[in-house]
Amino acid sequence: MQGNAVRTVNSVLTVLSKLLKVAAEWGEIAQLPCSIQLLKSTERPMQFWDFQQYARLMDAAAAIDSQVLVAVLLGGDAGLRKGEMIALKWTDIDFHAKKVNIARSDWRGHVGTTKGNRMRTVNLTGRLLDALKRHRSLKSDLVLCNAEGKALTANGLSYLIERATRQSGLATTRKPKGAGPHVLRHTFCSHLAMRGAPARIIQELAGHRNLTTTLRYMHLSPDATESAIRLLEQPTPTLQRGAEGEASSVQIAT
């Protein structure tokens, strides 16, 4: 597996380790043949478009066509993963309630449940709602499709976003292949954090299985650390003792 990312190698090693342990538990093998150690990895910084760059990307996408704009907004304004965008159907869009229901994902042409088997609902921003209305078509039950009305491939979806990246002039900032759907999803989470959204809400909207994943964005919140430090400047709390000498309540000293 030389040449693969550390995260990819560790995913394979984790599955292999589990497989061998279950085989030993079931008596298919006498004992574990070896101890599997995961590779050490360093956490890479999240790549995302800042507010100004994202605005340029949206303008460029709108200048190309409605499908490119919808693809950009589904990632940056709704946080959909690549497979979720490809599998999204018009019946998943509730125009009246202004929501999108994310219930399935495409993996190399095979449609199944979303990552972590977690269905989620995300409110549509005004600009995404307008873009979907303008793009709405009867030629396919899929929101994003090719000229024949069939599902896009992963490369086909990435190409749509790369077109917007080149059109906006941002391709010089980051190579197009590194500025695809997942960078838009990072942009979605990052912008929410930067605007002060709570971690639990971001986790729910993004469909993160673990809060740890969401917390990787929270350092971007400009007020998070300052607000925490300001707590130390509040009046000192004092304990009120009950009849038995135990603390019964907390009051703030004035």
C-alpha positions as CSV (number, residue, x, y, z in Angstrom):
1,M,0.0,0.0,0.0
2,Q,2.9,2.3,-0.5
3,G,1.8,5.6,-1.9
4,N,-1.5,5.6,-0.1
5,A,-2.4,8.1,2.6
6,V,-1.8,7.1,6.2
7,R,-5.5,7.3,6.9
8,T,-6.3,4.9,4.1
9,V,-3.7,2.4,5.2
10,N,-4.9,2.6,8.8
11,S,-8.5,2.0,7.7
12,V,-7.4,-1.2,5.9
13,L,-5.3,-2.3,8.9
14,T,-8.2,-1.7,11.3
15,V,-10.5,-3.9,9.2
16,L,-7.8,-6.6,9.0
17,S,-7.3,-6.5,12.7
18,K,-11.0,-6.9,13.4
19,L,-11.3,-9.7,10.9
20,L,-8.5,-11.7,12.5
21,K,-9.9,-11.2,16.0
22,V,-13.4,-12.4,14.9
23,A,-11.8,-15.4,13.1
24,A,-10.0,-16.3,16.4
25,E,-13.2,-15.9,18.4
26,W,-15.1,-18.2,16.0
27,G,-12.4,-20.8,16.0
28,E,-11.5,-20.4,12.3
29,I,-7.9,-19.8,13.3
30,A,-6.1,-21.0,16.4
31,Q,-4.8,-17.6,17.5
32,L,-3.9,-14.2,16.2
33,P,-1.0,-14.6,13.8
34,C,0.5,-11.2,14.6
35,S,-0.1,-7.9,16.3
36,I,-1.2,-5.1,14.0
37,Q,0.0,-1.7,14.8
38,L,-1.5,1.4,13.1
39,L,0.8,3.9,11.4
40,K,1.4,7.2,13.2
41,S,-0.2,10.1,11.5
42,T,-0.1,13.9,11.9
43,E,-3.4,15.8,11.6
44,R,-3.4,17.9,8.5
45,P,-5.1,21.3,8.6
46,M,-8.5,21.5,7.1
47,Q,-8.6,23.0,3.6
48,F,-11.6,25.4,3.0
49,W,-12.5,28.5,1.1
50,D,-12.6,31.7,3.2
51,F,-15.7,33.9,2.9
52,Q,-14.3,36.1,0.1
53,Q,-13.1,33.1,-1.9
54,Y,-16.4,31.2,-1.5
55,A,-18.3,34.3,-2.8
56,R,-16.0,34.3,-5.9
57,L,-16.6,30.6,-6.4
58,M,-20.4,31.1,-6.2
59,D,-20.3,34.0,-8.7
60,A,-18.2,31.9,-11.1
61,A,-20.5,28.9,-10.8
62,A,-23.6,31.0,-11.5
63,A,-21.9,32.4,-14.6
64,I,-21.4,28.8,-15.9
65,D,-24.8,27.2,-15.5
66,S,-27.4,26.3,-12.8
67,Q,-26.1,22.8,-12.3
68,V,-22.6,24.0,-11.4
69,L,-24.0,26.5,-9.0
70,V,-26.2,23.9,-7.3
71,A,-23.2,21.5,-7.0
72,V,-21.2,24.2,-5.3
73,L,-24.0,25.2,-2.9
74,L,-24.9,21.7,-2.0
75,G,-21.4,21.3,-0.7
76,G,-20.8,24.8,0.7
77,D,-24.2,25.7,1.9
78,A,-25.6,22.3,2.9
79,G,-22.5,20.2,3.7
80,L,-23.3,17.2,1.5
81,R,-20.6,14.7,0.8
82,K,-19.7,13.8,-2.8
83,G,-21.7,10.6,-2.8
84,E,-24.7,12.3,-1.2
85,M,-24.7,14.9,-3.9
86,I,-24.6,12.3,-6.7
87,A,-27.5,10.3,-5.1
88,L,-29.7,13.3,-4.3
89,K,-33.1,13.2,-5.8
90,W,-35.7,15.9,-6.3
91,T,-38.0,14.0,-4.0
92,D,-35.4,14.7,-1.2
93,I,-36.0,18.4,-1.6
94,D,-38.9,19.9,0.4
95,F,-39.4,23.2,-1.3
96,H,-42.3,24.1,1.0
97,A,-40.4,23.5,4.2
98,K,-37.1,24.7,2.6
99,K,-35.2,21.6,3.7
100,V,-33.2,18.8,2.1
101,N,-33.4,15.2,3.4
102,I,-30.1,13.4,3.0
103,A,-30.8,9.7,3.2
104,R,-28.6,7.9,0.6
105,S,-25.1,8.0,-0.9
106,D,-23.5,6.8,-4.1
107,W,-20.3,4.8,-3.9
108,R,-18.9,4.0,-7.4
109,G,-22.3,3.5,-8.9
110,H,-23.8,1.7,-5.9
111,V,-26.4,3.6,-4.0
112,G,-26.7,2.8,-0.3
113,T,-27.1,4.6,3.0
114,T,-25.1,7.6,4.0
115,K,-21.9,7.4,5.9
116,G,-22.6,6.1,9.4
117,N,-26.1,5.1,8.3
118,R,-27.4,8.4,9.6
119,M,-30.1,10.2,7.7
120,R,-30.2,13.9,8.4
121,T,-32.2,17.0,7.4
122,V,-30.6,20.4,6.6
123,N,-32.4,23.7,6.2
124,L,-31.8,25.3,2.8
125,T,-30.2,28.7,2.6
126,G,-32.1,31.2,0.5
127,R,-29.5,31.1,-2.3
128,L,-29.5,27.3,-2.4
129,L,-33.3,27.3,-2.5
130,D,-33.4,29.8,-5.4
131,A,-30.7,27.9,-7.3
132,L,-32.6,24.6,-7.0
133,K,-35.8,26.2,-8.2
134,R,-34.0,27.6,-11.3
135,H,-32.3,24.3,-11.9
136,R,-35.3,22.1,-11.4
137,S,-35.9,19.8,-14.4
138,L,-38.0,16.9,-15.3
139,K,-35.4,15.1,-17.4
140,S,-34.2,13.2,-14.4
141,D,-35.2,12.3,-10.9
142,L,-31.7,13.2,-9.8
143,V,-30.8,16.8,-8.9
144,L,-27.4,16.5,-10.6
145,C,-27.1,14.4,-13.7
146,N,-25.3,14.2,-17.1
147,A,-26.8,15.1,-20.5
148,E,-28.6,11.8,-20.7
149,G,-30.2,12.3,-17.3
150,K,-28.1,9.6,-15.6
151,A,-26.1,9.9,-12.4
152,L,-22.8,11.7,-12.5
153,T,-19.7,9.8,-11.7
154,A,-17.4,11.1,-8.9
155,N,-15.1,12.5,-11.5
156,G,-18.0,14.1,-13.3
157,L,-19.1,15.9,-10.1
158,S,-15.5,17.0,-9.3
159,Y,-15.2,18.4,-12.9
160,L,-18.2,20.6,-12.3
161,I,-16.7,22.2,-9.3
162,E,-13.2,22.4,-10.9
163,R,-14.9,24.5,-13.7
164,A,-16.1,27.0,-11.2
165,T,-12.7,27.0,-9.5
166,R,-10.9,27.8,-12.8
167,Q,-13.6,30.4,-13.7
168,S,-13.2,32.2,-10.4
169,G,-9.4,32.4,-10.7
170,L,-9.0,30.4,-7.5
171,A,-7.2,27.5,-9.3
172,T,-3.9,29.4,-8.7
173,T,-4.7,29.4,-4.9
174,R,-5.3,25.7,-4.8
175,K,-4.9,23.0,-7.4
176,P,-8.4,22.1,-8.9
177,K,-8.0,18.4,-7.9
178,G,-7.6,19.7,-4.3
179,A,-10.6,22.0,-4.4
180,G,-13.4,19.5,-5.0
181,P,-16.6,18.6,-3.1
182,H,-14.8,17.7,0.1
183,V,-13.2,21.2,0.4
184,L,-16.7,22.6,0.0
185,R,-17.9,20.4,2.9
186,H,-15.0,21.7,5.0
187,T,-16.0,25.2,4.0
188,F,-19.6,24.5,5.2
189,C,-18.4,23.4,8.6
190,S,-15.7,26.0,8.9
191,H,-18.0,28.9,8.1
192,L,-20.5,27.7,10.7
193,A,-17.8,27.5,13.3
194,M,-16.4,30.9,12.4
195,R,-19.9,32.4,12.7
196,G,-20.3,30.9,16.2
197,A,-22.5,27.8,15.7
198,P,-22.2,25.3,18.6
199,A,-20.2,22.2,17.9
200,R,-23.2,19.9,18.5
201,I,-25.3,21.7,15.9
202,I,-22.4,21.5,13.3
203,Q,-22.1,17.8,14.1
204,E,-25.8,17.3,13.4
205,L,-25.9,19.3,10.2
206,A,-22.7,17.7,8.8
207,G,-23.7,14.2,9.9
208,H,-20.5,13.6,11.8
209,R,-20.6,10.3,13.7
210,N,-18.2,11.5,16.4
211,L,-18.0,14.9,18.0
212,T,-14.2,14.7,17.8
213,T,-14.4,15.2,14.0
214,T,-16.5,18.3,14.5
215,L,-14.1,19.7,17.1
216,R,-11.4,20.0,14.5
217,Y,-13.2,23.1,13.2
218,M,-14.0,24.8,16.5
219,H,-10.6,26.5,16.8
220,L,-11.9,28.7,13.9
221,S,-14.5,30.2,16.2
222,P,-13.2,33.8,16.9
223,D,-15.1,34.1,20.1
224,A,-14.6,30.7,21.6
225,T,-11.4,31.1,23.6
226,E,-12.1,34.7,24.5
227,S,-15.6,33.9,25.8
228,A,-14.1,31.1,27.9
229,I,-11.5,33.4,29.4
230,R,-14.1,36.0,30.2
231,L,-15.8,33.4,32.4
232,L,-12.8,33.8,34.8
233,E,-13.7,37.5,35.3
234,Q,-17.2,36.8,36.5
235,P,-18.0,37.3,40.2
236,T,-16.7,34.5,42.4
237,P,-19.3,31.9,43.2
238,T,-20.0,31.1,46.9
239,L,-21.5,28.0,48.5
240,Q,-24.5,28.2,50.8
241,R,-24.4,25.6,53.6
242,G,-27.4,23.6,54.6
243,A,-28.4,22.5,58.1
244,E,-26.1,19.5,57.9
245,G,-23.2,21.6,56.8
246,E,-23.5,20.4,53.2
247,A,-23.5,22.7,50.2
248,S,-27.1,23.1,49.1
249,S,-26.9,25.8,46.4
250,V,-24.5,28.0,44.6
251,Q,-24.9,31.8,44.6
252,I,-22.8,34.5,43.0
253,A,-21.2,36.9,45.5
254,T,-22.1,40.5,44.8
